[in-house]
Amino acid sequence: MSETAQHSAHHIDVKEFHPRARAAIHNPQIRQNFRKAMDGLMTKRKSAFEGWDLETLRDLGANIRLRALANLPDLLEQLEQKLTENGITVHWATDGDEACEIVRDICLARNAKSVIKGKSMVSEEMELNHYLEEQGIEALESDLGEYIVQLADETPSHIIMPAIHKNTEEISQLLHDKTGTDLSHDVEYLTANARLQLREKFMNADVGVSGVNFAVAETGTLCLVENEGNGRMTTTVPPCHIAVTGIEKVVPNLEDVTALLALLTRSATGQHITTYFNMISGPRKADELDGPEEVHVVLVDNGRSTIYQDDELLDTLRCIRCGACMNHCPVYTRVGGHAYGTTYPGPIGAILMPHMVGLDEGRHLPTASSLCGACGEVCPVKIPIPDLLVRLRQESVDGDTVHPAKVAGHGAKRSTVEAMIWKGWSWMHARPGIYRLGTALGARFRKLQPGKIGGWTQYRTAPKLAAKTLHERMKERSQ
Ligand code: SF4
């Protein structure tokens, strides 16, 4: 990362997850907004998969992603070659700051003053809007949800529905305050007004920046899924289009997209297909009437190649960013996305963000889960999210001798006292005589056992040691 590239971070302190979660739990409006939205999404997802052999489809999705990851280096080379043949300029960025610099340089080369953006979580990772503003380039979000959070000077609270934490009244007030629309709760009126404001920006934007859902190595095609048409306008109206994407989004063949698309739209919004599906395969050709003169793609690493080196953590990169794990997570649905203070909240954020911010900063993220397993059950590409959460929890206290620690900041949550207790526990369990003596003493002095064990017993009853050990009971039974 170069010195000049470092821009003032706009992100919230990830370490402060607990106070933010506590505040969110005590905010009935946030709980109500999320509960209502998540219930709707869960129902829609369920009905969208009715009549489908969901497990077979999930297996297919998982296998496509696994095959792509197994050949990632070769596929990325093939993708670069095909994109270049198609007239698309390929850039590589090791981190978000370098990716920001690349976008800035393209803008400067075109003397661009304004950028219109389609929805892109990778650009959120990069904090691109903030960076461009610092460079004197206006960056405006065109996805309605992103537009709302930008007006509110907030970050997205959900990866698919960025403004899901706001209800109609709150959005109406915001649009009234920031853009002068009438204080109306008529959703059609509000969206029509936002569309009018954005249309003018589209016509005058110098550069369009979008994300990518799938990058097809075989053909050098960038696929973009969206519902509002703003993605299509972002990629076709301005004279220059820059697509930013994580390096893991590559798939080998066009036919792989079919199954992943069926899984993505149903899992994300409960739709059989989104309103728009864009396939970008190059700049405008001589005989074409519209489309950009220049197309660039920025392939962003930002910690992904480190994840790639670990056979277990590698599964994180299967993600197709559908958000289903968040919609079904009992923690996320209660605290909402902003409590996490990360670009990606919820279960996917808990397994992905520690690689981006390090475990010293993100040590609470893997513990923001009850390990109920719902996230893993709904994940369309079968990412074993609970297993990965446990693995990251292990790394956060370090002492893991089974897996080599790979995540920066490992051991950040380690407590010497706790480590000694568990060491003693394991020492005792490895020696049957000592174990028997310990349990016999525990049973005899069970009345002395404390009823309160710190935070553990704030909402739980402390378990009591049984009067007799299992061995003693079994002995009595057989007599
Ligand atoms: S981890 Fe699975 S469920 Fe969660 S966003 Fe990624 S693909 Fe969707």
Boltz pocket constraint, residues with backbone or C-beta under 6 A from the ligand:
constraints:
  - pocket:
      binder: B
      contacts: [[A, 267], [A, 318], [A, 319], [A, 320], [A, 321], [A, 322], [A, 323], [A, 324], [A, 325], [A, 326], [A, 348], [A, 375], [A, 378], [A, 379], [A, 380], [A, 381], [A, 382], [A, 383]]
      max_distance: 6.0
